[in-house]
């Protein structure tokens, strides 16, 4: 296979700032609290499969169904089923309505692939070409790839590939083929963005590795690049949003005295690479994306000391914020569905913000990109929604905008982007005008100032953004990112 050892650089992501995130956290529980669970999100469902408690291996699959409209804290939102074999270290991926759970350890390595059809709620099975645990799994285009792992000890270079474009069921061996990684390794991290499937880091028998194998489904070709730091990135520590895939933290040195990393390697769908850093060095981070926010939760620091830190990257502005789990935890199985992110281990930590941020913001004359947050209740009847804009230029005025349709346009005379379209209202009466560097208003949801004025109804989605005067270098205007709120 062709080997390419460089990618074009990306613009660097802004450094972490310790500004607190506006977040709403709660907890739930799996039917059997356990570690080393594999999570996937398919349609309205989040599945948490397998895992272990000590030497007890589990076949349980806990399923959260967001379509029921119940919070994860409500037991009625959950159901359960079972894998064909109890195991841990499973590779999980999704193609259309199918969720794949491949390989694992029981504790011996297994080749079984359990496939859950979310439409029919039925199971089938297939087999990897080589039994192995700690498999890295991801989907790109019509293909699901299962790479590396351990075959009862030695690391493996095998990549098993299911090709959904052939129209064959996963149980048919003719739907499968194999490839090989550039280096045999286990504990590989996998993520896909655009046409690229990326298999990064991991370890051989003795050391952490820094290679990243990249499969391009558009050209059916492989290449190799390097992480910014050689390390073992846990398979739950990857997330994708927009055009970028993120690989967070990990172990620089394997073993009992492991040294952890704070590096976040970022791969772009167009072939670029950059990096950023977590607020603290740690491995076994749980990561997922919600809107344009990438969430890195918990983990283990040097000496495997458990962490409760949550780092959040707003990819629309490049800015970091922080929050905390209810208790320190590592190896959390992370997944997002709708407007909720779940991180499962001994507890299920649930992040459900009032609004989900989207769109991009442009740096202003203060040198940062301003952001918007929605807090309070999403109940239309409660009429308790607050909008806050921060990191505006000091002394410059602004006002909030609202509308039901998302958009993306660079208006004449502005250096930013308006992320609304159609019937847009302005919260611009004197009492609603804010002044930098930050400002808030409480929204009267019974009278959104579009034309004509509208009252928010349960089930409505409204989007909000802040316009503000800027001076960069001459008089102009700018916008925050935008936030989308679904009302109940």
C-alpha positions in Angstrom: 0.0 0.0 0.0 1.1 3.6 -0.6 2.7 5.3 2.4 2.5 9.1 2.8 4.1 10.7 5.8 2.7 14.2 5.9 -0.6 16.1 5.9 -1.2 19.9 5.4 -1.4 21.9 8.6 -4.6 23.2 10.0 -5.2 26.5 11.8 -4.4 25.9 15.5 -7.3 25.6 17.9 -7.4 28.2 20.7 -5.9 27.3 24.0 -7.9 26.0 26.9 -9.5 28.7 29.1 -11.0 27.9 32.4 -14.3 29.6 31.8 -17.2 27.5 33.2 -19.5 26.0 30.7 -23.3 26.5 30.9 -24.3 22.9 31.3 -27.1 20.7 32.7 -25.8 17.4 34.2 -27.8 14.6 35.7 -27.2 10.9 36.3 -28.8 7.6 35.4 -27.7 3.9 35.8 -27.2 0.9 33.6 -29.0 -2.3 34.5 -25.6 -3.6 35.5 -23.1 -0.9 36.3 -19.8 -2.0 34.8 -16.6 -0.9 33.1 -15.1 -1.3 29.6 -18.5 -1.0 28.0 -18.8 -0.3 24.2 -21.3 2.4 23.1 -22.8 3.3 19.8 -25.6 5.6 18.7 -28.0 4.3 16.0 -31.1 6.3 15.1 -32.9 7.4 18.3 -31.1 4.6 20.3 -27.9 4.5 22.3 -26.6 1.0 23.0 -24.2 0.2 25.8 -22.9 -3.4 25.2 -20.8 -5.9 27.1 -18.3 -4.9 29.7 -16.9 -6.4 32.9 -16.8 -6.0 36.7 -13.5 -7.6 37.8 -13.4 -11.1 36.3 -17.1 -11.2 35.6 -17.9 -10.6 31.9 -21.3 -9.3 30.8 -23.5 -9.9 27.8 -26.0 -7.2 28.6 -26.9 -4.5 26.1 -28.6 -1.5 27.7 -30.6 0.6 25.3 -31.7 4.2 25.8 -34.5 5.2 23.5 -34.6 9.0 23.0 -37.7 8.7 20.8 -39.8 8.1 24.0 -39.2 11.7 25.0 -38.1 10.6 28.5 -34.9 11.7 30.2 -32.2 9.0 30.8 -32.9 9.3 34.5 -36.4 7.7 33.9 -36.1 3.9 33.9 -39.0 3.7 31.5 -36.6 5.2 28.8 -34.5 2.1 29.0 -34.7 -1.5 27.8 -32.1 -4.3 27.6 -31.1 -7.2 25.4 -28.1 -9.5 25.2 -25.1 -10.2 23.1 -24.5 -13.8 21.8 -21.4 -14.0 24.0 -20.5 -12.2 27.2 -17.3 -10.2 26.6 -15.4 -6.9 26.9 -13.0 -5.0 24.7 -15.5 -4.9 21.8 -15.3 -2.8 18.7 -18.5 -0.9 18.0 -19.6 0.9 14.8 -22.8 1.7 12.9 -23.8 1.5 9.3 -27.3 2.8 8.5 -29.7 0.9 10.9 -27.1 -1.7 11.8 -25.0 -1.6 15.0 -21.9 -3.9 14.9 -20.2 -5.2 18.1 -17.1 -7.0 16.9 -14.6 -9.3 18.7 -13.7 -8.9 22.4 -12.3 -11.0 25.2 -14.2 -13.6 27.4 -11.3 -13.5 28.5 -9.9 -15.5 25.5 -10.2 -13.5 22.3 -13.3 -14.1 20.1 -14.1 -13.5 16.5 -17.9 -13.1 16.9 -19.6 -10.1 15.5 -23.1 -9.3 16.9 -25.2 -7.1 14.6 -28.3 -5.3 15.9 -30.9 -4.1 13.5 -32.4 -1.0 15.0 -35.3 -1.0 12.7 -36.5 -4.5 13.4 -34.9 -4.8 16.9 -33.4 -8.2 15.8 -29.9 -9.7 16.1 -27.7 -11.6 13.7 -24.0 -12.7 13.8 -20.9 -12.7 11.6 -17.3 -13.4 12.3 -13.9 -11.6 12.0 -11.2 -13.4 10.1 -9.1 -13.6 13.2 -10.3 -13.7 16.9 -9.2 -10.7 18.8 -10.1 -8.2 21.6 -9.6 -4.4 21.8 -10.6 -4.0 18.2 -10.8 -0.5 16.7 -14.0 0.0 14.7 -15.3 2.8 12.5 -17.5 3.4 9.5 -16.7 5.3 6.3 -18.9 5.5 3.3 -20.6 2.0 2.9 -17.8 0.2 4.8 -17.3 -0.8 8.4 -13.7 -1.4 9.3 -12.4 -3.4 12.4 -8.7 -2.9 12.9 -5.9 -4.3 15.0 -6.4 -5.7 18.5 -4.9 -8.7 20.4 -5.3 -12.3 19.4 -4.9 -13.9 22.8 -1.7 -12.0 23.4 0.2 -10.8 20.3 -1.0 -7.6 18.6 -2.7 -7.9 15.2 -2.4 -5.9 12.0 -5.6 -7.3 10.5 -8.3 -5.1 9.3 -11.7 -6.8 8.6 -13.9 -4.8 6.3 -17.7 -5.2 5.8 -18.9 -3.7 2.5 -22.5 -2.6 2.7 -22.5 -1.5 -0.9 -22.5 -5.2 -2.0 -26.1 -5.5 -0.8 -25.3 -8.7 1.1 -26.2 -9.4 4.8 -23.3 -9.2 7.3 -23.7 -12.9 7.9 -22.5 -13.6 4.3 -18.7 -14.1 4.2 -18.8 -12.7 0.6 -19.6 -9.3 2.1 -16.2 -9.2 3.9 -12.6 -8.6 2.9 -9.4 -7.9 4.8 -6.5 -5.4 4.7 -3.5 -4.8 7.0 -2.3 -1.9 9.2 1.2 -0.7 8.6 2.1 -2.0 12.1 0.6 -4.8 14.2 -0.9 -3.1 17.3 -3.7 -3.2 19.9 -5.6 -0.5 21.8 -5.9 1.5 18.6 -8.2 4.5 18.4 -10.5 4.9 15.4 -12.6 7.7 13.9 -13.9 8.7 10.5 -14.4 12.1 8.9 -15.3 12.7 5.3 -14.0 9.9 3.2 -11.2 9.1 5.7 -11.1 6.3 8.4 -8.2 7.0 10.8 -6.6 4.3 13.1 -4.3 6.1 15.5 -1.7 5.3 18.1 -2.0 2.1 20.2 0.9 -0.1 21.3 2.9 -3.2 20.3 4.1 -5.7 22.9 6.3 -3.1 24.7 5.7 0.5 23.7 3.2 3.1 22.7 3.1 3.9 19.0 2.7 7.2 17.1 1.6 6.0 13.6 -1.9 6.7 12.2 -3.1 4.6 9.3 -5.6 6.3 7.1 -8.0 4.6 4.7 -9.6 6.8 2.0 -12.8 5.3 0.8 -13.0 7.6 -2.2 -9.7 6.1 -3.6 -9.7 2.8 -1.8 -6.2 3.5 -0.7 -4.2 3.6 2.5 -1.6 6.1 3.8 0.3 6.6 7.0 0.9 9.8 9.0 2.0 10.4 12.6 0.3 11.6 15.8 1.9 14.7 17.4 2.8 12.4 20.3 3.1 8.6 20.4 0.6 7.2 22.8 -2.2 4.8 23.5 -5.5 6.6 22.9 -8.5 4.8 24.4 -11.1 3.7 21.9 -13.8 5.8 23.7 -11.6 8.9 23.5 -12.4 9.8 19.9 -15.1 12.1 18.5 -16.1 13.6 15.1 -17.9 16.8 14.4 -18.1 18.8 11.2 -15.0 18.1 9.1 -12.7 17.1 12.0 -12.0 14.0 14.1 -10.5 14.3 17.6 -8.2 11.9 19.4 -7.8 12.9 23.1 -5.2 12.1 25.7 -3.9 8.7 26.3 -0.9 6.8 27.8 2.5 7.8 26.7 4.1 4.9 28.6 2.1 1.7 29.1 2.1 -0.3 32.3 1.5 0.3 36.0 3.6 3.5 36.0 1.9 5.0 33.0 2.5 8.7 32.1 -0.6 10.3 30.6 -0.9 12.9 27.8 -2.9 16.1 27.5 -2.6 16.2 23.7 -5.7 16.3 21.4 -4.7 15.4 17.8 -7.2 16.8 15.2 -7.6 15.4 11.7 -9.4 17.3 9.0 -11.5 15.7 6.2 -9.6 17.7 3.7 -6.2 16.3 4.8 -5.0 18.7 7.4 -3.7 18.0 10.9 -3.4 20.1 14.1 -3.4 19.7 17.8 -4.7 21.2 21.0 -4.5 20.2 24.7 -6.8 19.1 27.5 -6.8 21.1 30.7 -5.1 18.1 32.4 -3.1 15.1 31.2 -5.2 12.0 31.3 -5.9 8.7 29.6 -9.1 6.7 29.3 -11.2 9.8 28.4 -14.8 9.4 27.2 -15.5 11.6 24.2 -18.4 12.5 22.0 -19.8 15.5 20.1 -23.1 17.3 20.6 -23.7 19.9 17.9 -20.5 21.8 17.5 -19.3 21.0 21.0 -16.8 18.1 21.5 -16.9 16.8 25.1 -14.0 15.1 26.8 -15.1 13.6 30.1 -13.3 12.1 33.0 -10.2 9.9 32.6 -7.2 8.8 34.6 -4.2 10.9 35.3 -0.6 9.8 36.1 -0.7 6.9 38.5 -4.2 6.1 37.2 -5.8 8.7 39.6 -9.4 9.1 38.5 -10.5 12.5 37.2 -13.9 14.3 37.3 -12.8 17.0 34.8 -14.9 17.6 31.7 -13.3 19.7 28.9 -15.6 21.1 26.2 -14.4 22.5 22.8 -16.7 24.7 20.9 -15.6 24.0 17.3 -17.5 27.0 16.0 -15.3 29.4 18.0 -12.2 27.2 18.9 -12.7 28.0 22.5 -12.6 25.7 25.5 -14.7 25.6 28.7 -14.9 23.2 31.6 -17.4 21.3 33.8 -17.3 18.4 36.2 -18.8 14.9 36.5 -20.7 14.0 39.6 -17.8 11.8 40.6 -14.3 10.9 39.2 -14.4 8.2 36.6 -12.4 6.8 33.7 -13.1 4.7 30.6 -16.6 6.1 30.2 -18.5 4.8 27.2 -19.6 7.9 25.4 -22.4 8.5 22.9 -24.8 11.3 21.9 -28.4 11.1 20.6 -30.5 14.1 19.8 -29.5 16.8 22.3 -28.2 14.5 25.0 -24.7 13.1 25.6 -24.3 10.0 27.8 -21.1 8.8 29.5 -21.6 5.3 31.0 -19.7 3.5 33.7 -20.5 2.9 37.3 -23.0 5.7 36.7 -24.4 7.2 33.5 -23.4 10.8 33.5 -25.9 12.7 31.3 -25.2 16.1 29.7 -28.3 17.8 28.3 -27.8 21.5 27.8 -30.7 23.9 27.4 -29.5 24.6 23.9 -27.1 23.0 21.4 -24.6 25.4 19.8 -24.0 25.3 16.0 -22.4 27.4 13.3 -19.1 29.3 13.2 -18.0 32.6 14.8 -15.2 34.9 13.7 -12.6 36.4 16.0 -13.3 40.0 16.9 -11.2 43.0 17.8 -10.8 41.6 21.3 -8.9 38.7 19.7 -11.5 36.0 20.4 -14.7 34.6 18.9 -17.7 35.6 20.9 -20.1 32.8 22.0 -23.8 32.5 23.0 -25.3 30.2 25.6 -28.9 29.3 26.5 -29.8 28.5 30.1 -33.0 28.0 32.1 -36.0 25.9 31.2 -37.0 24.6 27.7 -40.6 24.6 28.9 -42.7 27.0 26.8 -45.1 27.4 29.7 -42.4 28.2 32.2 -41.2 31.1 30.1 -37.8 30.9 31.7 -35.1 31.1 29.0 -32.0 33.3 29.3 -29.5 34.1 26.5 -26.0 35.1 27.4 -23.2 36.4 25.1 -19.6 36.5 26.2 -16.3 37.6 24.8 -17.7 40.6 23.1 -15.4 43.6 22.5 -15.5 45.8 25.7 -17.8 48.8 25.4 -19.4 47.7 22.2 -23.2 47.2 22.1 -25.1 44.2 20.7 -28.5 42.6 20.6 -29.9 39.1 20.2 -31.6 37.6 17.1 -34.1 34.8 16.9 -35.7 32.7 14.2 -36.9 29.1 13.4 -34.7 28.5 10.4 -30.9 27.9 10.4 -28.8 29.5 7.8 -25.2 30.6 7.0 -24.6 33.9 5.3 -21.9 36.6 5.5 -23.8 39.9 5.5 -22.4 43.0 3.8 -20.6 45.2 6.3 -20.0 42.3 8.8 -16.9 40.2 9.3 -18.9 37.3 10.8 -21.7 35.0 9.8 -25.4 35.1 10.5 -26.6 31.6 11.2 -30.3 32.3 10.9 -32.5 32.8 7.8 -36.1 33.5 6.9 -38.2 35.4 9.4 -35.6 36.8 11.9 -36.6 38.8 14.9 -34.4 41.3 16.8 -34.5 41.6 20.6 -33.5 45.3 20.3 -35.7 47.4 22.6 -33.5 49.6 24.9 -33.9 47.2 27.8 -32.5 44.3 25.7 -29.4 46.0 24.3 -26.3 44.5 25.8 -22.8 45.9 26.1 -19.5 44.1 25.9 -17.7 42.2 27.1 -20.8 40.2 28.1 -24.5 40.5 28.5 -27.8 38.6 29.0 -31.5 38.9 28.5 -34.4 36.8 29.6 -36.5 35.9 26.6 -40.2 36.4 26.7 -41.1 33.2 24.8 -44.7 34.3 24.6 -43.7 37.1 22.2 -40.7 36.4 20.0 -40.2 39.6 18.0 -40.4 38.1 14.5 -43.0 39.6 12.0 -45.6 39.0 13.1 -44.8 38.4 16.8 -45.0 34.7 17.7 -45.4 32.7 20.9 -43.3 29.6 21.3 -45.3 26.4 21.2 -44.3 23.0 22.7 -42.3 21.1 20.1 -41.0 24.3 18.4 -37.3 24.7 17.6 -36.0 28.3 17.9 -32.5 29.4 17.0 -30.7 32.4 18.6 -27.6 34.4 17.9 -26.1 37.7 19.0 -25.1 40.6 16.6 -22.7 43.1 18.0 -20.7 46.2 16.9 -17.0 45.6 16.4 -14.0 47.6 15.4 -11.5 45.4 13.6 -9.7 47.6 12.5 -12.5 50.0 11.4 -16.2 50.2 12.3 -17.9 46.9 11.4 -20.1 44.3 13.1 -19.8 40.6 14.0 -21.8 37.6 15.3 -21.5 35.0 18.0 -22.0 31.4 17.1 -25.7 30.3 17.3 -27.7 28.1 19.7 -30.7 25.9 18.9 -33.4 25.3 21.6 -36.2 22.7 21.4 -39.1 23.7 23.6 -41.4 21.3 25.5 
